[in-house]
Amino acid sequence: MRPHLIFFIILSLFTSCFDLTVNEKDNNLPNDVRWFTNSSEYVAICQQTYMNALSSMQSVFLNTTNPIIIMDLDETVLDNSKYQIDLFLNNTQYNEISWDYFVNKEISDLVPGAKDFITVYKKYTNARIIYISNRSYATLEATKNNMKKLGIYFEDDIFLLRKDKEDTKVVRRNEVFNGSNRMSQYGPQKVFAYFGDAIGDFPKDTNYEF
């Protein structure tokens, strides 16, 4: 069993438990979107997760030469609440066409705490981050451009985006572990920590300690 650190960005939208400071233009948005975009609790939860991650990884900075981590992108590093607002305003639901169109606009924001974590992590370790995301591989350049605008793009990081429906996160994680296919030029990687907002972002053989 691999020893992993797991960092879960909690996005459960129990809006009745929170006080919302709502702009007048947001009054008609669904409660979950309003909570995501307006609540101080959401900001605090995300920032606390990333601060805890830095604290937990201090020994790694000192004792490990290549501490590889795997991060999800959407709602873990990139905030796509603008897309959710667009769906509501247009009275529609998620679909791959509108999602890819949004991604190609390169206007996602940052999840609170993500930039500080990534900046410190890269400064002290200079190690690669492997991004495993279900964004379409066709949006790779737009994703990189968006991250450049946000100041979190590093050329040595690795992006394993989804090529097709069979290209699951399990498949891509196994490529990382085995150094196969897209990871053949890097060889097998020992992953120290995972960051995500959904259970599918983590290996099944992990003891989850959130």
Secondary structure, 3 states (H helix, E strand, C coil): CCCCEEEECCCCCCHHHCCCCCCHHHCCCCHHHHHHHHCHHHHHHHHHHHHHHHHHCHHHHHHCCCCEEEECCECCCEECHHHHHHHHHCCCCCCHHHHHHHHHCCCCEECCCHHHHHHHHHHHHCCCEEEEEEEEHHHHHHHHHHHHHHCCCCCCCEEEEECCCCCCHHHHHHHHHHCCHHHCCCCCCCEEEEEECCHHHCCCCCCCCC
